Amino acid sequence: MHTQSTPFALRPWQGGEKNELRRVGWQGQSAEWGDVTVASLPHPQDDVRATEAVGGHIPRAVFESRGIQVTITERPTLNGATLRVGDAVVYLRRNRWGATHRGRALHMKHAGDRYRLWAVDRREYVLMREADNQDRGVTIRVKESGIAKWKRIDVSMTGRAVGADIALALVFTGVDRSALTRRGALRAGFSRVFHVAADSAMG
């Protein structure tokens, strides 16, 4: 069911059962979607990073990336990534060479709906479910502010959302989105060129 949602906030969170790896992330409460948590998922392999978003009235979303690039990061990256909402795989596509924030947007397709996620800057991003002939779509804005124990993430939206919209928007709070920013895209481009040159030299 499509729901008009009021803004809500997430605060830093950490947990984990005794004798298990510590989990870190965000937690908060929405009047419409209940208690929500976004947290890292420990994995026995060092080249895997994963984050999940769960809540009382949203489907579970899991974002995972694999590869050597994640061994130096704490969060999953957009490279080598897979995303699931419930039992369904979300199709991901992006233009690494886009000249603008929207040009570098991550395009997603889930349950027949099309989404775009773009960075406003390194601490703020927007998820938009595109309108179709049955619905006007929804735009969800997610912004991090503060430092240390005063950190918070504010979530606000325009339009009527469904649980999958919220799950998709929230799971990216636990993902390294730097490649969607201008500086991050340039850094990633130089890194790719360096690795191609290194591989050619070795060959």
N, C-alpha and C positions, 0 to 999 in steps of 0.2 A: 504494500500500500504506500502511495506517495504521501509524504508528511511535510508540512511546513515546520521548520526546525528553528529553535532559538539558539543564539550563540552559546558556546560552552568553552571551558578551558581545561587543559591537561597540565599536570605538575610532574616533576621528576619522580621516578619510582624505581625501586630495586627490590628484588626478592629472590626466591628459590628455596627449594626444600633443603633440609639439613643434609650435608655431605654431597650436595649437587653444586654445579657451577652457578655462580651468581648471575642473575638476570637483571638487566637494566633497561629502562625505557620511560614511558609516560603513563599516567593514569588520571582519569577524571570522571565526571558524571554529567550526562546530558539528560535534560528533562524528557526528551522524546526517545532517546536510544539507550538509556540506562547507564550502568557503570561500564566504562570502556578502558582497556589497557592495550598499550602498544609496547612490546618487549622483545629483546633479543632471544633467539632460540639457540642454545648451545648445541654444537655438532661435534662428533668425535674426529672428523677430518679437519685439518688445519686450512684447507683450501676451500672451505664452505662457510658462508655467512648467511644467516637467515633472521628475519624479523616477522612477528605475527601481530595482527590486530584482532582482538576479541571483545565481545560485549554482549550485554543482555538481549539486545534487539538487532544485532547486526551479524551477518555471516562471518565466519573466521576467514581472514585473509592472510596468506603467507607469501612473503617475497624472499626469494633465495637467489644467491649468485655463487657461481663456482669458478675457480681458476686461480692462477698464480697471483693475479692482481689483488685478490682479497686478503692475501697473507699479510699485507702491510696495513690493512684497514680494520676497524672495529665493526663496521656496518657493511651490509651487502651493497654492491655497486650496480649500476645500470648495465654493465658488461657481463655477459654470461648469465643473464638473469632469467628466472621463471617466476611467474606470479599465479597464484590460485585464489579463487574466492569460492568457499565451500569446496565442492568436488570438481569445479570447472576450472580449466586452464584459461587464463586471460592472454589474448594475443597482444604482443608488444612490438612496436615499431617506432624508430626515430631517425631523423636526419642529423648525423653527427656534424655535418658541415653547415648547418643552418646559420644564417648571419644574424638573426634576431632571437630574442627569448622564445617567441612563439614558433619561429622557424625550427628551433631545436627541440620543440615540445615532444614529449613522449606520447605516442598515439596508442590507445588500447581499445580492444573490443571484447565485450563480455555480455553474454546472453542477448545478443542482437543489438546491444547499445554500444555507441561509440563515445570514447572519452579522449580528452586531451589534457595533459598535465604539463605546465610550464613554470619555470622559475621566475619570480619577480626579482629576487636577489638570493644570496646564499641562505637567508633565514626565512624567506617567504615564498610560497608557491600557490598555484591555483589549479584546481581540478574542475574541468567542465564536462558534463555529460551533454552531448549535442542534442538539440531539439529534433524531433521527428514529427510525423503526422498524427501521433497519438499523445505527445507530451511536449511541453515547452523547454524541457531540459532543466539543468540545475548547475549553478556555479558555487564551488566551495573554496573559500580562501583560508589558508592555514599559515599562521605567522608565529615565529618564535621570538621571544623577547626576554630581557633580564639576564643575570649572570648568577652562577653558583646556585645556592638554595632558593634564589628568587626567580629562577627560570620558569617560564610558562609558555604554553602554546595555546593560542586563541584560534578557535574554529568558528567561522561564520558562513552563512550560505544565503543565496538568492534562488528562489524557486522551491519546488517540492521534491524532497529527496526520498530515495528508497534505501534499505539497509546496505545494499552493495555499494552505493555511492559513498556512504560514510566509511565503510570498511576500506575502500580503495583510497579515499583521501587520507585516512589516518595511518595506514600502513607505511606511507612514504615519510612519515615523521621519523621512522627508524631506518631510512635508506640514505646512502650517500648520493645526493642529487647534484653534486658539484658539476658534473658533465653538462648539465642543462644551463649553467651560467656561462657568460662570455669568457671569463678567465679560466674556468674549469675546462671548457671546450678547447681553448687554446693549449692548455697544459696537456690535455689528453691527446691532442693532435701531435704535439711535439714528441710525446712519449711513443705514439705509434710509429712515427717516422724513425725515431731512434732505434726501436726494436726491429723494424724492417731492415734498416741499414746494418744493424748488428748481425741479423740472420744472414744477410747477403755476404757479409765479410766472412762469416763462419763457413758459408757454403763454398 
